[in-house]
Amino acid sequence: DGSFKGTAAPKVALEAPKVVKELEYRKSVDAEEKPEPHPPPPEPVIAEPPKVEASPPLVDLL
């Protein structure tokens, strides 16, 4: 077990920074290529009819 751990750890230590660098690079490239996506505009509240009719029956049930 000890010998396997000894050989595996350095390998991971060497590979991890590579992966991180690649991810960081991709992030920066993506940021340059396309602007950050804007969140979709919120749905207008006026489109939905006021739900006043639904509340009196609910209150009566309670």
C-alpha positions as CSV (number, residue, x, y, z in Angstrom):
1,D,0.0,0.0,0.0
2,G,2.7,2.5,1.0
3,S,4.6,2.1,-2.2
4,F,1.5,2.6,-4.3
5,K,0.6,5.7,-2.4
6,G,4.1,7.1,-2.9
7,T,4.0,6.6,-6.7
8,A,0.4,7.8,-7.1
9,A,0.6,11.1,-5.2
10,P,3.3,12.8,-7.2
11,K,1.5,11.9,-10.4
12,V,-1.7,13.5,-9.2
13,A,0.3,16.5,-8.0
14,L,1.8,16.9,-11.4
15,E,-1.4,16.4,-13.3
16,A,-3.8,18.5,-11.2
17,P,-2.2,21.9,-12.0
18,K,-2.3,21.1,-15.7
19,V,-6.1,20.4,-15.5
20,V,-6.6,23.6,-13.5
21,K,-4.6,25.7,-15.9
22,E,-6.6,24.2,-18.8
23,L,-9.9,25.0,-17.2
24,E,-8.8,28.5,-16.3
25,Y,-7.6,29.0,-19.9
26,R,-10.9,27.8,-21.3
27,K,-12.8,30.1,-19.0
28,S,-10.8,33.1,-20.1
29,V,-11.2,32.2,-23.8
30,D,-14.9,31.7,-23.4
31,A,-15.2,35.1,-21.6
32,E,-13.3,36.8,-24.5
33,E,-15.3,35.1,-27.3
34,K,-18.9,35.7,-26.0
35,P,-20.3,38.1,-23.5
36,E,-21.8,36.7,-20.4
37,P,-25.3,35.5,-21.0
38,H,-27.9,37.9,-19.6
39,P,-30.7,36.3,-17.5
40,P,-34.0,36.1,-19.3
41,P,-36.2,39.1,-18.6
42,P,-38.6,38.5,-15.8
43,E,-42.2,37.7,-16.9
44,P,-44.4,40.7,-16.6
45,V,-46.6,40.5,-13.6
46,I,-49.5,42.2,-15.3
47,A,-49.9,39.3,-17.7
48,E,-51.3,37.1,-14.9
49,P,-54.8,38.0,-13.7
50,P,-54.9,38.9,-10.0
51,K,-55.8,35.8,-7.9
52,V,-58.2,37.6,-5.6
53,E,-61.0,35.3,-6.5
54,A,-59.1,32.2,-5.3
55,S,-58.4,33.5,-1.8
56,P,-61.9,33.8,-0.2
57,P,-62.8,30.1,-0.7
58,L,-59.4,29.1,0.7
59,V,-59.9,31.3,3.7
60,D,-63.4,29.8,4.2
61,L,-62.0,26.3,4.1
62,L,-59.4,27.1,6.7
